Amino acid sequence: MDKERRRVLVTIIVVNYNGMRYLGRCLNSLFSMDYPLEEVEIIVVDNGSSDGSLEFIQSNFPMVKILKNSVNTSLK
């Protein structure tokens, strides 16, 4: 085994629906992990929020990928 341990890309998925009041703390926490940021991919799946969540993410966390659903798709 190599002396250098290779880290793997980590993908973190956050599901959001009108949760803007929680997003700042959530995303700041994820970006402060003790893991190389170049090896982390954060994706927010937004389920049709109307509270400004998408704009908040785009303005404050431009490195976060957003997948936008037009409606709240929940399991029944």
VMD Tcl script that builds the backbone (N, CA, C; Angstrom):
set m [mol new atoms 228]
animate dup $m
set s [atomselect $m all]
$s set {name element resname resid chain x y z} {
  {N N MET 1 A 0.844 -1.182 0.000}
  {CA C MET 1 A 0.000 0.000 0.000}
  {C C MET 1 A 0.883 1.238 0.000}
  {N N ASP 2 A 0.508 2.241 -0.763}
  {CA C ASP 2 A 1.265 3.490 -0.813}
  {C C ASP 2 A 1.344 4.136 0.555}
  {N N LYS 3 A 2.471 4.817 0.787}
  {CA C LYS 3 A 2.592 5.578 2.023}
  {C C LYS 3 A 1.618 6.741 2.023}
  {N N GLU 4 A 1.339 7.288 0.830}
  {CA C GLU 4 A 0.369 8.366 0.709}
  {C C GLU 4 A -1.009 7.762 0.581}
  {N N ARG 5 A -1.903 8.173 1.437}
  {CA C ARG 5 A -3.286 7.695 1.330}
  {C C ARG 5 A -4.055 8.678 0.470}
  {N N ARG 6 A -4.674 8.180 -0.547}
  {CA C ARG 6 A -5.447 9.030 -1.435}
  {C C ARG 6 A -6.859 9.181 -0.871}
  {N N ARG 7 A -7.295 10.427 -0.761}
  {CA C ARG 7 A -8.663 10.690 -0.317}
  {C C ARG 7 A -9.589 10.626 -1.520}
  {N N VAL 8 A -10.809 10.283 -1.253}
  {CA C VAL 8 A -11.787 10.185 -2.323}
  {C C VAL 8 A -12.701 11.398 -2.311}
  {N N LEU 9 A -13.285 11.675 -3.452}
  {CA C LEU 9 A -14.257 12.753 -3.541}
  {C C LEU 9 A -15.470 12.390 -2.704}
  {N N VAL 10 A -15.897 13.329 -1.906}
  {CA C VAL 10 A -17.064 13.145 -1.066}
  {C C VAL 10 A -18.166 14.054 -1.588}
  {N N THR 11 A -19.333 13.487 -1.848}
  {CA C THR 11 A -20.486 14.271 -2.259}
  {C C THR 11 A -21.476 14.312 -1.115}
  {N N ILE 12 A -21.885 15.525 -0.753}
  {CA C ILE 12 A -22.860 15.726 0.318}
  {C C ILE 12 A -24.098 16.337 -0.326}
  {N N ILE 13 A -25.241 15.717 -0.084}
  {CA C ILE 13 A -26.495 16.204 -0.649}
  {C C ILE 13 A -27.382 16.717 0.479}
  {N N VAL 14 A -27.827 17.963 0.327}
  {CA C VAL 14 A -28.727 18.587 1.287}
  {C C VAL 14 A -30.056 18.806 0.575}
  {N N VAL 15 A -31.127 18.294 1.148}
  {CA C VAL 15 A -32.460 18.507 0.586}
  {C C VAL 15 A -33.086 19.694 1.303}
  {N N ASN 16 A -33.650 20.616 0.524}
  {CA C ASN 16 A -34.185 21.843 1.087}
  {C C ASN 16 A -35.584 22.130 0.556}
  {N N TYR 17 A -36.434 22.590 1.462}
  {CA C TYR 17 A -37.733 23.154 1.081}
  {C C TYR 17 A -38.040 24.284 2.053}
  {N N ASN 18 A -37.913 25.506 1.568}
  {CA C ASN 18 A -38.161 26.707 2.381}
  {C C ASN 18 A -37.386 26.687 3.694}
  {N N GLY 19 A -36.127 26.274 3.618}
  {CA C GLY 19 A -35.304 26.189 4.824}
  {C C GLY 19 A -34.196 27.219 4.865}
  {N N MET 20 A -34.422 28.385 4.249}
  {CA C MET 20 A -33.370 29.388 4.186}
  {C C MET 20 A -32.807 29.724 5.568}
  {N N ARG 21 A -33.644 29.751 6.578}
  {CA C ARG 21 A -33.156 30.125 7.918}
  {C C ARG 21 A -32.147 29.126 8.478}
  {N N TYR 22 A -32.106 27.915 7.918}
  {CA C TYR 22 A -31.164 26.894 8.377}
  {C C TYR 22 A -29.948 26.735 7.462}
  {N N LEU 23 A -30.053 27.220 6.243}
  {CA C LEU 23 A -29.017 26.948 5.245}
  {C C LEU 23 A -27.658 27.534 5.591}
  {N N GLY 24 A -27.617 28.738 6.114}
  {CA C GLY 24 A -26.338 29.351 6.457}
  {C C GLY 24 A -25.552 28.506 7.436}
  {N N ARG 25 A -26.190 28.121 8.520}
  {CA C ARG 25 A -25.516 27.311 9.541}
  {C C ARG 25 A -25.150 25.932 8.987}
  {N N CYS 26 A -26.049 25.358 8.216}
  {CA C CYS 26 A -25.805 24.028 7.650}
  {C C CYS 26 A -24.600 24.048 6.710}
  {N N LEU 27 A -24.611 24.965 5.752}
  {CA C LEU 27 A -23.536 24.999 4.758}
  {C C LEU 27 A -22.217 25.459 5.366}
  {N N ASN 28 A -22.250 26.427 6.273}
  {CA C ASN 28 A -21.016 26.825 6.959}
  {C C ASN 28 A -20.411 25.648 7.707}
  {N N SER 29 A -21.249 24.857 8.332}
  {CA C SER 29 A -20.770 23.680 9.056}
  {C C SER 29 A -20.100 22.693 8.101}
  {N N LEU 30 A -20.720 22.464 6.948}
  {CA C LEU 30 A -20.142 21.528 5.983}
  {C C LEU 30 A -18.804 22.024 5.449}
  {N N PHE 31 A -18.704 23.319 5.194}
  {CA C PHE 31 A -17.453 23.861 4.671}
  {C C PHE 31 A -16.365 23.987 5.733}
  {N N SER 32 A -16.705 23.801 6.992}
  {CA C SER 32 A -15.678 23.872 8.034}
  {C C SER 32 A -15.216 22.484 8.483}
  {N N MET 33 A -15.619 21.448 7.753}
  {CA C MET 33 A -15.177 20.095 8.083}
  {C C MET 33 A -13.663 19.976 7.968}
  {N N ASP 34 A -13.116 19.038 8.673}
  {CA C ASP 34 A -11.687 18.761 8.598}
  {C C ASP 34 A -11.441 17.776 7.449}
  {N N TYR 35 A -11.673 18.258 6.240}
  {CA C TYR 35 A -11.508 17.458 5.021}
  {C C TYR 35 A -11.169 18.444 3.919}
  {N N PRO 36 A -10.258 18.103 3.022}
  {CA C PRO 36 A -9.855 19.062 1.982}
  {C C PRO 36 A -11.045 19.499 1.116}
  {N N LEU 37 A -11.282 20.795 1.055}
  {CA C LEU 37 A -12.427 21.305 0.306}
  {C C LEU 37 A -12.383 20.953 -1.175}
  {N N GLU 38 A -11.191 20.766 -1.714}
  {CA C GLU 38 A -11.095 20.403 -3.128}
  {C C GLU 38 A -11.566 18.972 -3.385}
  {N N GLU 39 A -11.782 18.222 -2.318}
  {CA C GLU 39 A -12.272 16.846 -2.430}
  {C C GLU 39 A -13.741 16.724 -2.027}
  {N N VAL 40 A -14.404 17.862 -1.810}
  {CA C VAL 40 A -15.794 17.853 -1.356}
  {C C VAL 40 A -16.678 18.520 -2.403}
  {N N GLU 41 A -17.788 17.881 -2.691}
  {CA C GLU 41 A -18.809 18.438 -3.578}
  {C C GLU 41 A -20.095 18.516 -2.764}
  {N N ILE 42 A -20.688 19.710 -2.713}
  {CA C ILE 42 A -21.935 19.880 -1.974}
  {C C ILE 42 A -23.027 20.237 -2.966}
  {N N ILE 43 A -24.112 19.477 -2.895}
  {CA C ILE 43 A -25.249 19.684 -3.780}
  {C C ILE 43 A -26.474 19.945 -2.912}
  {N N VAL 44 A -27.203 21.016 -3.229}
  {CA C VAL 44 A -28.479 21.268 -2.573}
  {C C VAL 44 A -29.575 20.937 -3.574}
  {N N VAL 45 A -30.464 20.038 -3.181}
  {CA C VAL 45 A -31.644 19.722 -3.979}
  {C C VAL 45 A -32.780 20.553 -3.393}
  {N N ASP 46 A -33.260 21.499 -4.171}
  {CA C ASP 46 A -34.323 22.381 -3.691}
  {C C ASP 46 A -35.661 21.927 -4.255}
  {N N ASN 47 A -36.622 21.744 -3.376}
  {CA C ASN 47 A -37.938 21.251 -3.761}
  {C C ASN 47 A -38.955 22.374 -3.901}
  {N N GLY 48 A -38.659 23.331 -4.770}
  {CA C GLY 48 A -39.621 24.384 -5.080}
  {C C GLY 48 A -39.772 25.431 -3.999}
  {N N SER 49 A -38.699 25.776 -3.317}
  {CA C SER 49 A -38.762 26.776 -2.249}
  {C C SER 49 A -39.213 28.132 -2.783}
  {N N SER 50 A -39.915 28.861 -1.912}
  {CA C SER 50 A -40.368 30.207 -2.268}
  {C C SER 50 A -39.889 31.243 -1.249}
  {N N ASP 51 A -38.935 30.861 -0.406}
  {CA C ASP 51 A -38.475 31.733 0.674}
  {C C ASP 51 A -37.142 32.410 0.386}
  {N N GLY 52 A -36.659 32.345 -0.857}
  {CA C GLY 52 A -35.382 32.963 -1.196}
  {C C GLY 52 A -34.184 32.063 -0.975}
  {N N SER 53 A -34.426 30.794 -0.715}
  {CA C SER 53 A -33.333 29.854 -0.455}
  {C C SER 53 A -32.314 29.814 -1.590}
  {N N LEU 54 A -32.789 29.716 -2.820}
  {CA C LEU 54 A -31.873 29.609 -3.962}
  {C C LEU 54 A -31.012 30.851 -4.104}
  {N N GLU 55 A -31.624 32.006 -3.962}
  {CA C GLU 55 A -30.877 33.257 -4.061}
  {C C GLU 55 A -29.839 33.360 -2.950}
  {N N PHE 56 A -30.210 32.911 -1.754}
  {CA C PHE 56 A -29.284 32.922 -0.621}
  {C C PHE 56 A -28.069 32.048 -0.911}
  {N N ILE 57 A -28.309 30.859 -1.416}
  {CA C ILE 57 A -27.203 29.948 -1.729}
  {C C ILE 57 A -26.325 30.538 -2.821}
  {N N GLN 58 A -26.933 31.020 -3.892}
  {CA C GLN 58 A -26.167 31.576 -5.012}
  {C C GLN 58 A -25.324 32.761 -4.572}
  {N N SER 59 A -25.841 33.599 -3.693}
  {CA C SER 59 A -25.110 34.787 -3.241}
  {C C SER 59 A -24.008 34.468 -2.235}
  {N N ASN 60 A -24.284 33.527 -1.341}
  {CA C ASN 60 A -23.363 33.277 -0.228}
  {C C ASN 60 A -22.501 32.025 -0.376}
  {N N PHE 61 A -22.930 31.101 -1.205}
  {CA C PHE 61 A -22.204 29.846 -1.389}
  {C C PHE 61 A -22.179 29.480 -2.870}
  {N N PRO 62 A -21.527 30.295 -3.686}
  {CA C PRO 62 A -21.543 30.053 -5.141}
  {C C PRO 62 A -20.895 28.734 -5.549}
  {N N MET 63 A -20.131 28.116 -4.663}
  {CA C MET 63 A -19.483 26.851 -4.984}
  {C C MET 63 A -20.418 25.655 -4.816}
  {N N VAL 64 A -21.585 25.881 -4.248}
  {CA C VAL 64 A -22.567 24.814 -4.050}
  {C C VAL 64 A -23.344 24.601 -5.344}
  {N N LYS 65 A -23.476 23.351 -5.730}
  {CA C LYS 65 A -24.287 23.017 -6.904}
  {C C LYS 65 A -25.739 22.919 -6.470}
  {N N ILE 66 A -26.631 23.403 -7.326}
  {CA C ILE 66 A -28.053 23.398 -7.005}
  {C C ILE 66 A -28.803 22.568 -8.037}
  {N N LEU 67 A -29.634 21.672 -7.548}
  {CA C LEU 67 A -30.586 20.960 -8.397}
  {C C LEU 67 A -31.959 21.456 -7.977}
  {N N LYS 68 A -32.673 22.045 -8.917}
  {CA C LYS 68 A -33.925 22.715 -8.582}
  {C C LYS 68 A -35.118 21.937 -9.121}
  {N N ASN 69 A -35.990 21.551 -8.204}
  {CA C ASN 69 A -37.274 20.975 -8.583}
  {C C ASN 69 A -38.295 22.098 -8.585}
  {N N SER 70 A -39.238 22.057 -9.495}
  {CA C SER 70 A -40.232 23.130 -9.560}
  {C C SER 70 A -41.317 22.994 -8.495}
  {N N VAL 71 A -41.446 21.807 -7.932}
  {CA C VAL 71 A -42.430 21.578 -6.867}
  {C C VAL 71 A -41.796 20.758 -5.756}
  {N N ASN 72 A -42.437 20.739 -4.616}
  {CA C ASN 72 A -41.959 19.941 -3.492}
  {C C ASN 72 A -42.311 18.489 -3.768}
  {N N THR 73 A -41.310 17.711 -4.083}
  {CA C THR 73 A -41.534 16.300 -4.368}
  {C C THR 73 A -41.211 15.499 -3.111}
  {N N SER 74 A -42.231 15.025 -2.457}
  {CA C SER 74 A -42.008 14.244 -1.236}
  {C C SER 74 A -42.549 12.835 -1.436}
  {N N LEU 75 A -41.970 11.924 -0.700}
  {CA C LEU 75 A -42.439 10.542 -0.749}
  {C C LEU 75 A -43.726 10.415 0.059}
  {N N LYS 76 A -44.619 9.642 -0.432}
  {CA C LYS 76 A -45.889 9.442 0.288}
  {C C LYS 76 A -45.995 8.026 0.748}
}
mol reanalyze $m
mol bondsrecalc $m
mol representation Tube
mol addrep $m
